[in-house]
Amino acid sequence: MLPLRLSAVVLPLIVCCLFLPFCLGIRSFPTTVAAVGGDALFQFSEAPEYRNGAGCPVSGNSDSILSCDPSLVHIAMTLDSGYLRGTIAAVHSVLRHSTCPENVFFHFIAAEFDPASPRVLIQLVRSTFPSLNFKVHIFREDTVINLISSSVRSALENPLNYARNYLGDMLDRCVDRVIYLDSDVVVVDDVRKLWSVKLTESRVIGAPEYCHANFTKYFTDEFWQDPLLSRVFGSRKPCYFNTGVMIMDLVRWREGNYRKRIENWMELQKKKRIYELGSLPPFLLVFGGNVEAIDHRWNQHGLGGDNLNGVCRSLHPGPVSLLHWSGKGKPWVRLDAKQPCPLDRLWEPYDLFKPRHFQNRAREQPWSFSSSILVGYAHDLL
């Protein structure tokens, strides 16, 4: 007798072989993933299958694309139930605009104790993007929980906000470079253009900088009044940058032990209040004034408004390659509430979330087989 998990895969294949004419559209059936956490039911439409265009790098492995393949573009994102809809839309946008979507490899960072188990999240990603190359890494929240201090908005205290500090430890050692993206972005340009940006003069990270911003407001008066602390910027000309879009050289990151440098500032923050904004200020303290400046088109940020009110905002002047709803307001929340900001309509085409009436139908049939269950590269928990 076949084990239960194997039966769920093998039996539908047997049926499909016996009734081939009825199985040609099998991928069009919805795959429902129910998650723990009230009545939450995450269900997304299957994304189109995006294929490489002409001139794309050829994978060095003929059997499967492994994370160590040098032809890959590596992208790291968090994967959690709270921002799941945003993550799915962000992935969809990357694939839709990439000239070489099969050469994009996603590293999803999932919390150990997310209300939706990592296994459920893996099945959901696989069913939504059957051909996606990805791996899920489990982030142990106790790694950072004792270092987190209170912030101006409770969402900023989520341990996953600090997962970017540990990418050098979590990702395979062969991955020497990664693009980190927040879950509230959409990419409207070929991500390989961002990947091709060089980090010069041994810089560890690259990001769009905003030197017109008032840098002093990111730290408390207690910080600036302490001559020892404020001296950290004495030999630098720091500019604000948003950590939601970064290129990271993981070789230099590991060699310089930058994780520990960031943790040292977080430990000081627990003893002496030197900032208010969660995971951003430690990055500014370590890297401010030593960042590879990337074109502003790669982070049109602040579209979610400020951290307290989330009011509507317009785009900054200039071209756009990436839209970022940083701040309190999220496009999916405002769209569902029928109170969208004008720019939220730019996010909407990438949303694969199914409306409630489709979900109600799915409850009547809790699991429908999809061929996508056989595809994917998140083998860690299987």
C-alpha positions as CSV (number, residue, x, y, z in Angstrom):
1,M,0.0,0.0,0.0
2,L,1.4,3.4,-0.9
3,P,2.1,5.9,1.8
4,L,-0.5,8.7,2.1
5,R,1.7,11.5,0.8
6,L,2.9,9.4,-2.2
7,S,-0.7,8.3,-3.0
8,A,-1.7,12.0,-3.2
9,V,0.7,12.4,-6.1
10,V,0.7,9.0,-7.8
11,L,-3.0,8.3,-7.9
12,P,-4.0,11.5,-9.8
13,L,-1.2,10.7,-12.3
14,I,-2.7,7.2,-12.9
15,V,-6.2,8.7,-13.4
16,C,-4.7,11.2,-15.8
17,C,-3.2,8.5,-17.9
18,L,-6.4,6.5,-18.0
19,F,-8.5,9.6,-18.9
20,L,-6.1,11.7,-20.9
21,P,-8.6,13.8,-22.8
22,F,-10.0,15.1,-19.4
23,C,-6.6,15.9,-18.0
24,L,-5.2,18.4,-20.6
25,G,-6.3,21.4,-18.5
26,I,-5.3,19.9,-15.1
27,R,-3.2,23.0,-14.1
28,S,-6.2,25.2,-14.4
29,F,-7.8,23.7,-11.3
30,P,-7.3,25.8,-8.2
31,T,-4.9,24.6,-5.5
32,T,-6.1,25.7,-2.1
33,V,-3.8,26.2,0.8
34,A,-5.4,26.7,4.2
35,A,-3.3,28.4,6.9
36,V,-3.7,28.3,10.6
37,G,-4.8,31.7,12.0
38,G,-8.6,32.3,12.3
39,D,-10.5,31.7,9.1
40,A,-7.6,32.8,6.9
41,L,-7.5,30.9,3.7
42,F,-4.8,31.8,1.2
43,Q,-5.7,31.1,-2.3
44,F,-3.9,32.5,-5.4
45,S,-4.4,32.1,-9.1
46,E,-1.6,30.2,-10.9
47,A,0.7,32.7,-12.5
48,P,1.5,32.4,-16.3
49,E,4.5,30.4,-17.2
50,Y,7.4,32.8,-18.0
51,R,10.2,31.5,-20.1
52,N,13.7,32.9,-21.0
53,G,14.1,35.1,-24.0
54,A,16.9,34.9,-26.6
55,G,20.4,35.6,-25.3
56,C,19.8,34.4,-21.7
57,P,22.7,32.8,-19.8
58,V,22.6,29.0,-20.1
59,S,22.5,27.1,-16.9
60,G,25.6,25.1,-16.0
61,N,23.5,22.2,-14.7
62,S,21.4,20.3,-17.3
63,D,19.3,18.4,-14.7
64,S,18.1,21.2,-12.5
65,I,19.0,24.8,-11.6
66,L,20.8,24.7,-8.3
67,S,21.4,27.7,-6.1
68,C,25.2,27.6,-6.8
69,D,24.7,28.1,-10.6
70,P,26.7,31.2,-11.6
71,S,24.2,32.1,-14.2
72,L,21.5,32.9,-11.6
73,V,20.2,36.2,-10.3
74,H,19.6,35.7,-6.6
75,I,16.7,37.5,-4.8
76,A,16.0,37.2,-1.1
77,M,12.6,38.0,0.4
78,T,10.7,37.2,3.5
79,L,7.7,34.8,3.3
80,D,5.2,35.2,6.1
81,S,1.4,35.0,6.4
82,G,1.0,38.7,7.3
83,Y,2.6,40.0,4.0
84,L,2.1,36.9,1.9
85,R,-0.1,38.7,-0.6
86,G,2.6,41.3,-1.1
87,T,5.3,38.8,-1.6
88,I,3.4,36.8,-4.2
89,A,2.7,40.1,-6.2
90,A,6.4,41.1,-5.9
91,V,7.5,37.7,-7.3
92,H,5.0,37.9,-10.1
93,S,6.2,41.4,-11.1
94,V,9.8,40.2,-11.2
95,L,9.0,37.3,-13.4
96,R,6.7,39.3,-15.7
97,H,9.3,41.9,-16.5
98,S,12.4,39.7,-16.6
99,T,14.0,38.8,-19.9
100,C,15.5,35.7,-18.3
101,P,12.9,34.6,-15.7
102,E,14.2,31.0,-15.6
103,N,17.5,32.4,-14.3
104,V,16.0,34.1,-11.3
105,F,16.4,32.2,-8.0
106,F,14.4,33.2,-5.0
107,H,15.5,32.7,-1.4
108,F,12.5,33.0,0.9
109,I,13.0,33.6,4.6
110,A,10.2,32.1,6.7
111,A,9.8,32.5,10.4
112,E,10.0,29.4,12.5
113,F,6.7,30.1,14.3
114,D,4.6,31.7,11.6
115,P,0.9,31.1,12.0
116,A,1.1,29.4,8.6
117,S,3.7,26.6,8.8
118,P,6.7,26.8,6.4
119,R,5.4,23.6,4.8
120,V,2.1,25.3,3.9
121,L,3.9,28.4,2.6
122,I,6.1,26.2,0.4
123,Q,3.1,24.4,-1.1
124,L,1.5,27.7,-1.8
125,V,4.5,29.2,-3.6
126,R,4.9,26.0,-5.6
127,S,1.2,25.9,-6.7
128,T,1.2,29.6,-7.6
129,F,4.5,29.5,-9.5
130,P,4.9,25.9,-10.8
131,S,8.2,26.6,-12.6
132,L,9.8,28.9,-10.0
133,N,13.3,28.2,-8.8
134,F,13.3,28.8,-5.1
135,K,14.4,27.7,-1.7
136,V,12.9,28.4,1.7
137,H,15.2,29.1,4.6
138,I,13.9,28.9,8.2
139,F,14.7,32.0,10.3
140,R,14.9,31.2,14.0
141,E,13.3,34.2,15.7
142,D,15.2,33.6,19.0
143,T,18.3,34.6,17.1
144,V,17.3,38.3,17.2
145,I,14.2,38.5,19.5
146,N,16.3,39.7,22.5
147,L,17.9,42.4,20.5
148,I,14.7,44.1,19.2
149,S,13.6,47.3,20.9
150,S,10.2,48.9,20.7
151,S,9.5,51.1,17.6
152,V,7.1,53.8,16.5
153,R,5.0,51.1,14.8
154,S,4.5,47.5,16.1
155,A,4.9,46.0,12.6
156,L,8.5,47.2,12.6
157,E,9.2,45.0,15.6
158,N,8.5,41.8,13.7
159,P,11.7,39.6,13.9
160,L,11.5,39.0,10.1
161,N,12.3,42.6,9.5
162,Y,15.8,41.7,10.8
163,A,16.3,38.6,8.7
164,R,18.3,40.6,6.1
165,N,21.0,40.9,8.8
166,Y,21.5,37.1,8.7
167,L,21.4,36.4,4.9
168,G,25.2,35.8,5.0
169,D,24.6,33.0,7.5
170,M,21.4,31.5,6.0
171,L,22.1,31.4,2.3
172,D,24.4,28.8,0.8
173,R,28.1,29.8,1.0
174,C,28.3,29.6,-2.8
175,V,25.8,32.5,-3.1
176,D,28.2,35.4,-3.0
177,R,25.7,38.1,-4.0
178,V,22.0,38.7,-3.5
179,I,19.3,41.4,-4.1
180,Y,17.2,41.9,-1.0
181,L,13.6,43.1,-1.6
182,D,10.9,43.9,0.8
183,S,7.5,42.3,0.4
184,D,5.7,45.5,-0.5
185,V,7.4,46.2,-3.8
186,V,6.6,45.6,-7.5
187,V,9.4,45.5,-10.1
188,V,8.5,47.0,-13.5
189,D,11.8,46.6,-15.2
190,D,14.2,43.7,-15.9
191,V,15.7,42.8,-12.6
192,R,19.0,41.8,-14.3
193,K,19.7,45.5,-14.8
194,L,19.8,45.9,-11.0
195,W,21.8,42.7,-10.6
196,S,24.4,44.1,-13.0
197,V,25.3,47.1,-10.8
198,K,28.8,46.8,-9.6
199,L,29.8,47.5,-6.0
200,T,33.0,49.5,-6.3
201,E,35.8,50.3,-3.8
202,S,35.1,47.2,-1.7
203,R,31.6,48.4,-0.8
204,V,29.4,45.8,0.8
205,I,26.0,47.1,-0.2
206,G,24.4,49.1,-2.9
207,A,21.1,51.1,-2.6
208,P,19.5,54.3,-3.9
209,E,20.6,57.2,-1.6
210,Y,18.6,60.3,-0.6
211,C,21.1,62.9,0.5
212,H,18.5,65.7,0.7
213,A,16.7,63.9,3.6
214,N,17.4,65.1,7.1
215,F,19.7,62.4,8.3
216,T,19.7,63.6,11.9
217,K,16.0,62.7,12.4
218,Y,16.8,59.0,12.3
219,F,18.5,59.2,15.7
220,T,17.5,60.6,19.0
221,D,18.8,63.7,20.7
222,E,20.6,61.5,23.1
223,F,22.6,60.0,20.3
224,W,23.7,63.4,18.8
225,Q,24.5,64.9,22.2
226,D,26.9,62.0,23.0
227,P,30.3,63.0,21.6
228,L,31.4,59.4,21.4
229,L,28.4,58.2,19.5
230,S,27.9,61.0,17.1
231,R,31.6,60.7,16.2
232,V,30.8,57.5,14.3
233,F,29.8,59.7,11.3
234,G,32.8,62.1,11.7
235,S,34.8,60.9,8.8
236,R,31.8,60.0,6.6
237,K,29.1,61.9,4.7
238,P,26.1,59.7,5.4
239,C,23.0,59.8,3.4
240,Y,19.6,58.1,4.1
241,F,18.9,54.9,2.2
242,N,16.0,52.5,2.4
243,T,16.9,48.9,3.3
244,G,13.9,47.5,1.4
245,V,16.0,47.3,-1.8
246,M,19.6,46.5,-1.6
247,I,22.4,44.7,-3.5
248,M,24.5,42.8,-1.0
249,D,28.0,41.4,-1.5
250,L,27.8,38.4,0.8
251,V,31.5,37.5,0.5
252,R,32.5,40.9,1.9
253,W,29.6,40.8,4.3
254,R,30.9,37.6,5.8
255,E,34.5,38.6,5.8
256,G,33.7,41.9,7.6
257,N,31.4,40.2,10.1
258,Y,28.8,42.9,9.4
259,R,26.1,40.9,11.1
260,K,27.9,41.3,14.4
261,R,28.5,45.0,13.8
262,I,24.8,45.6,13.4
263,E,24.0,43.5,16.5
264,N,26.4,45.6,18.5
265,W,24.4,48.7,17.8
266,M,21.2,46.9,18.6
267,E,22.6,45.9,21.9
268,L,23.5,49.5,22.7
269,Q,20.0,50.5,21.7
270,K,18.6,48.2,24.4
271,K,20.7,50.1,27.0
272,K,20.5,53.6,25.6
273,R,17.7,54.8,23.4
274,I,19.5,56.1,20.3
275,Y,16.9,55.6,17.5
276,E,13.1,54.9,17.1
277,L,12.7,53.1,13.7
278,G,13.5,49.4,14.2
279,S,15.8,47.7,11.8
280,L,16.8,50.7,9.6
281,P,19.0,52.8,12.0
282,P,21.6,50.0,12.6
283,F,22.1,49.8,8.9
284,L,22.6,53.5,8.7
285,L,25.1,53.4,11.5
286,V,27.2,50.7,9.9
287,F,26.9,51.7,6.2
288,G,25.9,55.4,6.1
289,G,28.4,57.2,3.9
290,N,29.8,54.0,2.4
291,V,27.0,52.8,0.1
292,E,27.2,52.2,-3.7
293,A,24.7,54.8,-4.9
294,I,22.1,53.1,-7.3
295,D,19.8,55.1,-9.5
296,H,16.6,56.3,-7.7
297,R,14.5,54.5,-10.3
298,W,15.2,51.3,-8.4
299,N,13.4,52.4,-5.2
300,Q,10.5,54.7,-5.6
301,H,9.7,54.3,-1.9
302,G,7.4,55.9,0.6
303,L,4.2,55.0,-1.4
304,G,2.6,53.7,1.8
305,G,2.8,57.1,3.5
306,D,4.5,57.7,6.8
307,N,4.7,55.1,9.7
308,L,1.8,56.6,11.6
309,N,-0.9,57.7,9.2
310,G,-0.2,56.0,5.8
311,V,-1.5,58.8,3.7
312,C,-1.4,58.7,-0.1
313,R,1.7,59.9,-1.8
314,S,2.8,60.5,-5.4
315,L,5.9,59.3,-7.3
316,H,9.2,61.1,-7.0
317,P,10.2,62.8,-10.3
318,G,12.1,60.6,-12.8
319,P,11.9,57.2,-14.3
320,V,10.5,54.2,-12.4
321,S,11.9,50.6,-12.3
322,L,10.6,49.6,-8.8
323,L,7.6,50.8,-6.8
324,H,7.8,50.5,-3.0
325,W,4.9,50.9,-0.6
326,S,7.1,51.5,2.4
327,G,5.3,53.1,5.3
328,K,2.0,52.1,7.1
329,G,-0.3,51.9,4.1
330,K,-0.3,48.7,2.0
331,P,-2.0,48.6,-1.4
332,W,-3.8,45.3,-0.8
333,V,-5.3,46.6,2.4
334,R,-6.5,49.8,0.9
335,L,-7.8,48.1,-2.2
336,D,-9.8,45.6,-0.1
337,A,-11.2,48.5,1.9
338,K,-12.3,50.2,-1.3
339,Q,-10.2,53.2,-0.3
340,P,-7.2,52.9,-2.6
341,C,-4.6,55.6,-3.3
342,P,-4.2,56.4,-7.0
343,L,-0.8,54.6,-7.2
344,D,-2.3,51.4,-5.6
345,R,-3.8,50.7,-9.0
346,L,-0.2,50.2,-10.3
347,W,0.2,47.3,-7.8
348,E,-3.2,45.7,-8.6
349,P,-2.2,44.0,-11.9
350,Y,0.3,41.8,-10.1
351,D,-2.1,40.7,-7.4
352,L,-2.9,37.0,-7.8
353,F,-5.0,36.7,-4.7
354,K,-8.5,35.2,-5.4
355,P,-11.6,37.1,-4.2
356,R,-13.6,35.8,-1.3
357,H,-16.3,34.2,-3.4
358,F,-13.7,32.0,-5.1
359,Q,-12.4,31.1,-1.7
360,N,-15.8,30.0,-0.5
361,R,-16.0,27.6,-3.4
362,A,-12.6,26.2,-2.5
363,R,-13.7,25.4,1.1
364,E,-16.2,23.0,-0.4
365,Q,-13.3,21.2,-2.0
366,P,-10.4,21.6,0.4
367,W,-7.7,20.1,-1.8
368,S,-7.6,19.9,-5.6
369,F,-4.7,18.2,-7.2
370,S,-2.5,20.3,-9.4
371,S,0.5,19.1,-11.4
372,S,2.4,22.0,-9.9
373,I,2.9,19.9,-6.7
374,L,5.5,18.0,-8.6
375,V,7.6,21.1,-9.5
376,G,9.8,23.4,-7.5
377,Y,13.1,23.5,-5.7
378,A,12.1,24.0,-2.0
379,H,13.2,20.6,-0.9
380,D,14.3,21.6,2.6
381,L,11.1,20.5,4.4
382,L,9.9,17.7,2.1
